[in-house]
Amino acid sequence: MIQDIHIGSDCPELRLTDDGSHTLYVPALDEHYHSHFGALTESKHIFINSGLSSLKSTKVSILEVGFGTGLNALLTAIYAEDNQVTIYYVTLEKYPVDPSLLFQLNYPAKTGTEGRELFQAIHDAAWEKPVQLTPWFTLEKRLMDITSMSVDGLYDLVYFDAFGPGKQPEMWSREVMQKIAAVTHPGTVFVTYSAKGELKRTLRALGFEVALLPGPPGKRVITRAVKR
C-alpha cells in the first residue's frame, strides 16, 4: 500500500521545472514534490498569494502538512521579512529529504541573498523544537505522521501540501481533516492545490466555507477554505 512506501528508500531525483526552479521526483510514488510547470511559481501562487497574503494580521501562526523541500517555508520566511509579519511556522514531515539532495536545489539562487541565507538556516534548524531564524520568523519542524498522531496548537493558516490524493489517499482522509479542523478557529484559512470533490465536501462538513480560486500554470483551480 502507498502509505507503507518509505520514499527515502527510493531516492528522489532532481528535476528542473518550466520556471527554471527545481523539484524532486519520487520514483516509488511516480510523483513530483511540485508542479513540473514551475515549482517556485506554484508555491508562491497557492500558499503565499492565495493564503498568507490574504491575511491582514501582523502576527500569524501557520501549520504546514508536508515540509518536503522546505520551499514553502522559505517563501514564507521571505514574506515575513519583506512585510514585517511575525510568523510562527509549524511544519510536519514523516520522511525528511536527505540534506545532500536538498542542497542541490536551486531555490537559494532563485530567491537572492536573502533566500540563500534563509534556506540554509531552515534546513540547519533542529527538529522538534522552535528555532527563531529571524526577528520575524520562527520555525518548528516536527517529525511526525499526521495519519497516526495528533496535532496540537492553534493556527491562523494551514498549508496542506501532501502528495496527491491519488498517491497517498490516507493523507486526505476525513480523519486527517478532522485533526486539522480541531486546531483551527473561525477565520482560519486552509489552502491546497487539490480541488477534489471529496475534499471540498469534507471541509464543508467540518465547518469551512470552501471556494475555488484560479490555479497556477497547468492547474485550472485550487482550494481555499475559511473556517466559519
C-alpha positions in Angstrom: 0.0 0.0 0.0 1.2 3.6 -0.7 1.4 4.6 3.0 4.0 1.8 3.5 6.4 3.2 1.0 9.3 4.9 2.6 10.3 7.4 0.0 13.8 7.6 1.5 14.4 4.0 0.3 13.8 5.0 -3.3 16.0 8.1 -3.6 14.2 11.2 -5.1 15.6 12.6 -8.3 16.3 16.2 -9.0 14.2 17.6 -11.8 14.0 21.1 -13.5 10.6 22.6 -13.9 9.3 25.1 -16.5 10.1 28.2 -14.5 13.7 27.2 -14.0 13.3 26.1 -10.4 14.0 22.5 -9.2 11.7 19.9 -7.8 12.1 16.3 -6.7 10.6 13.3 -8.4 9.9 10.2 -6.3 10.0 7.0 -8.4 8.3 4.9 -5.7 5.2 7.1 -5.9 5.6 8.3 -9.5 5.1 11.7 -8.1 6.8 15.1 -8.1 7.0 17.3 -5.0 5.8 20.3 -7.1 4.3 21.0 -10.4 6.5 20.4 -13.4 5.1 23.7 -14.8 7.1 25.6 -12.1 7.9 24.7 -8.5 8.5 28.2 -7.4 5.6 29.6 -9.3 3.2 27.0 -7.9 4.3 27.5 -4.3 4.0 31.3 -4.5 0.6 31.2 -6.2 -1.0 28.7 -3.8 0.5 29.3 -0.4 1.7 32.9 -0.5 -0.6 34.7 -2.8 -3.8 32.7 -2.1 -3.0 32.0 1.5 -0.6 34.2 3.5 -1.1 37.5 1.7 -4.9 37.2 2.2 -4.4 37.6 6.0 -4.3 41.1 7.4 -2.8 40.3 10.7 0.8 41.3 11.6 1.1 38.1 13.7 0.3 34.7 12.0 0.6 31.1 13.1 1.0 28.6 10.3 0.6 24.8 10.1 2.2 23.1 7.1 1.4 19.5 6.3 4.3 18.3 4.1 7.6 20.1 4.7 9.2 18.4 1.7 12.0 20.5 0.2 11.3 23.5 2.5 10.2 25.7 -0.4 7.0 26.9 1.3 8.9 27.7 4.5 11.5 29.6 2.5 8.9 31.7 0.7 7.0 32.3 3.9 10.2 33.5 5.7 11.0 35.9 2.9 7.4 37.2 3.0 7.7 37.7 6.8 10.9 39.7 6.4 9.6 41.8 3.4 6.3 42.6 5.1 7.3 42.7 8.7 4.8 40.0 9.7 5.7 37.9 12.8 5.2 34.2 11.8 5.3 31.1 13.9 5.6 28.2 11.4 5.0 24.6 12.4 5.7 22.1 9.7 5.1 18.3 9.7 7.1 15.8 7.8 7.2 12.0 8.1 10.1 11.4 5.7 12.7 14.3 5.6 14.7 14.7 2.4 18.4 13.8 2.6 20.4 17.0 3.2 22.8 16.1 0.4 19.9 16.3 -2.0 18.3 19.4 -0.5 21.4 21.5 -1.0 21.4 20.7 -4.8 18.1 22.5 -5.1 18.5 25.9 -6.8 16.0 27.8 -4.6 18.7 29.9 -3.0 19.9 31.1 -6.4 16.3 31.8 -7.4 15.5 33.9 -4.3 18.6 36.1 -3.9 20.9 36.8 -1.0 18.0 36.7 1.5 16.8 33.4 0.2 20.3 31.8 0.3 20.7 32.6 4.0 17.2 31.6 4.9 17.3 28.3 3.0 20.5 27.3 4.8 19.0 28.3 8.2 15.8 26.4 7.6 17.5 23.2 6.9 20.1 23.6 9.6 17.4 24.2 12.2 17.0 21.4 14.7 13.9 19.2 14.7 11.3 19.0 17.5 11.9 22.5 18.9 11.1 26.1 18.0 14.0 27.9 16.3 13.9 31.7 15.8 15.6 32.2 12.4 14.9 35.9 12.1 13.2 38.5 14.2 10.1 37.8 12.1 10.2 34.0 11.5 10.2 31.1 14.0 10.3 27.6 12.7 9.3 24.4 14.4 9.9 21.2 12.4 8.1 18.1 13.7 9.0 14.6 12.6 5.5 13.0 12.6 2.9 11.1 10.7 -0.4 13.0 10.9 -2.4 9.9 9.9 -1.5 8.2 13.3 -0.6 11.2 15.5 -2.4 14.2 16.9 -1.6 17.8 16.1 -1.5 20.4 18.8 -1.6 24.2 18.6 -4.0 26.7 17.2 -3.4 28.1 13.7 -4.4 31.0 11.5 -3.4 29.4 8.3 -2.9 25.9 7.0 -0.7 24.9 4.1 -1.8 21.4 3.0 0.9 20.2 0.7 0.9 16.4 1.0 1.4 14.2 -2.0 -1.7 13.9 -4.2 -4.9 12.1 -3.2 -4.3 9.5 -5.9 -0.9 8.7 -4.5 -1.5 8.9 -0.7 -5.2 8.9 -0.1 -4.8 8.4 3.6 -3.4 11.9 3.9 -6.6 13.3 2.5 -9.0 11.3 4.7 -11.8 12.7 6.8 -9.8 11.7 9.9 -6.8 13.8 8.9 -9.0 16.8 8.0 -10.7 16.4 11.4 -7.3 16.7 13.1 -6.7 19.9 11.1 -10.1 21.4 11.8 -9.5 20.8 15.6 -6.6 23.2 15.6 -8.3 26.0 13.7 -10.5 28.8 14.7 -13.1 31.0 13.0 -11.3 32.8 10.2 -8.5 30.2 9.8 -7.6 29.8 6.1 -6.8 26.4 4.6 -5.1 26.3 1.2 -4.1 23.4 -1.0 -3.5 22.6 -4.7 -6.2 19.9 -4.8 -9.7 20.6 -5.8 -11.2 17.1 -5.5 -14.9 16.9 -4.7 -14.4 14.7 -1.7 -12.0 17.2 -0.1 -14.5 20.0 -0.6 -17.4 18.1 0.8 -15.3 17.1 3.9 -14.1 20.6 4.5 -17.7 21.9 4.3 -18.9 19.2 6.8 -16.1 20.3 9.2 -17.3 23.9 9.2 -15.3 25.5 6.4 -16.6 27.8 3.7 -15.0 26.5 0.5 -14.0 28.4 -2.6 -12.2 27.5 -5.8 -9.6 30.0 -6.9 -7.7 30.1 -10.2 -4.7 27.8 -10.2 -1.1 28.3 -11.2 0.1 27.3 -14.7 -1.0 23.8 -15.5 -3.8 23.8 -13.0 -7.3 25.2 -13.5 -8.3 25.7 -9.9 -7.1 25.3 -6.3 -9.0 25.1 -3.0 -9.1 27.9 -0.4 -11.4 27.3 2.6 -12.1 29.6 5.6 -13.3 28.2 9.0 -16.7 29.6 9.9 
